[in-house]
Amino acid sequence: MEWYNYLALFFSGAFLCNAIPHFVQGVSGNKFPSPFSKPPGKGLSSPLVNVLWGGLNIIIGYVLLEAGKFSFENCIGLIVFFAGAMIFAVQLSINFSKKEKE
């Protein structure tokens, strides 16, 4: 595989990871921070905005997954995909933990 396939897999993991909290909170009917809230990422967006934002992240993550030629036989590709997901998950956990304190 080429280097750009691995880059696509890394960002696929990040986008798919980001989709989870937005989609779940939106479907649950909860307001949740999004890039469209005021202030961005700190205020709360409506459940509909979060469902749409989560859905867009799923679409982008899937397109990148296909572009990265994801395969369970490619161990390095799996590691890169999960590294993207885990790095973004840690960043999200730090960012979203601040919403309770503000």
C-alpha positions as CSV (number, residue, x, y, z in Angstrom):
1,M,0.0,0.0,0.0
2,E,1.0,3.6,-0.6
3,W,1.6,6.1,2.2
4,Y,-1.7,8.0,1.4
5,N,-3.7,4.8,2.0
6,Y,-2.4,4.8,5.5
7,L,-3.2,8.5,5.9
8,A,-6.7,7.8,4.7
9,L,-7.1,5.0,7.2
10,F,-5.8,7.2,10.1
11,F,-8.3,9.9,9.3
12,S,-11.1,7.4,8.7
13,G,-10.6,6.2,12.3
14,A,-10.7,9.8,13.6
15,F,-13.9,10.6,11.7
16,L,-15.6,7.4,12.6
17,C,-14.6,7.9,16.3
18,N,-16.0,11.5,16.2
19,A,-19.3,10.3,14.7
20,I,-20.1,8.2,17.7
21,P,-20.7,10.8,20.5
22,H,-22.5,13.2,18.2
23,F,-24.8,10.6,16.6
24,V,-25.6,8.9,19.9
25,Q,-26.3,12.1,21.8
26,G,-28.4,13.4,18.9
27,V,-30.4,10.2,18.6
28,S,-30.9,10.2,22.4
29,G,-32.4,13.7,22.1
30,N,-29.6,15.4,24.0
31,K,-28.0,18.7,23.3
32,F,-24.2,18.3,22.8
33,P,-21.3,20.5,21.8
34,S,-20.5,20.6,18.0
35,P,-18.5,22.8,15.7
36,F,-21.8,24.7,15.0
37,S,-22.6,25.7,18.5
38,K,-21.9,29.1,20.0
39,P,-19.1,29.2,21.0
40,P,-18.0,26.5,18.6
41,G,-17.2,23.2,20.4
42,K,-18.3,24.6,23.8
43,G,-21.9,25.6,23.5
44,L,-24.6,23.1,23.0
45,S,-26.1,22.2,19.6
46,S,-29.6,20.7,19.1
47,P,-30.0,16.9,18.8
48,L,-30.8,17.3,15.0
49,V,-27.6,19.2,14.4
50,N,-25.7,16.4,16.2
51,V,-27.4,13.6,14.3
52,L,-26.6,15.4,11.0
53,W,-23.0,16.1,12.1
54,G,-22.5,12.5,13.2
55,G,-24.0,11.2,9.9
56,L,-21.6,13.4,7.9
57,N,-18.7,12.1,9.9
58,I,-19.8,8.5,9.2
59,I,-20.0,9.2,5.5
60,I,-16.5,10.9,5.4
61,G,-15.1,8.1,7.6
62,Y,-16.5,5.4,5.2
63,V,-15.2,7.2,2.1
64,L,-11.7,7.4,3.7
65,L,-12.0,3.7,4.8
66,E,-12.6,2.8,1.1
67,A,-9.8,5.1,-0.1
68,G,-7.4,3.5,2.4
69,K,-8.2,0.1,1.1
70,F,-9.1,-1.2,4.5
71,S,-8.5,-5.0,5.0
72,F,-8.4,-7.2,8.0
73,E,-5.4,-8.9,6.5
74,N,-3.3,-5.7,6.6
75,C,-2.1,-5.5,10.1
76,I,-0.3,-2.2,9.7
77,G,-3.4,-0.7,8.1
78,L,-5.5,-1.9,11.1
79,I,-3.0,-0.4,13.6
80,V,-3.0,2.9,11.7
81,F,-6.8,2.9,11.6
82,F,-7.1,2.2,15.3
83,A,-4.3,4.7,16.1
84,G,-6.4,7.4,14.4
85,A,-9.5,6.4,16.3
86,M,-7.7,6.2,19.7
87,I,-5.8,9.4,19.4
88,F,-9.0,11.2,18.5
89,A,-10.9,9.4,21.3
90,V,-8.4,10.7,23.8
91,Q,-8.6,14.2,22.5
92,L,-12.4,14.0,22.5
93,S,-12.5,12.8,26.1
94,I,-10.3,15.7,27.2
95,N,-12.4,18.2,25.2
96,F,-15.8,16.9,26.2
97,S,-14.8,16.5,29.9
98,K,-14.5,20.3,30.0
99,K,-18.2,20.8,29.1
100,E,-19.3,19.7,32.5
101,K,-17.0,22.2,34.3
102,E,-18.2,25.3,32.4
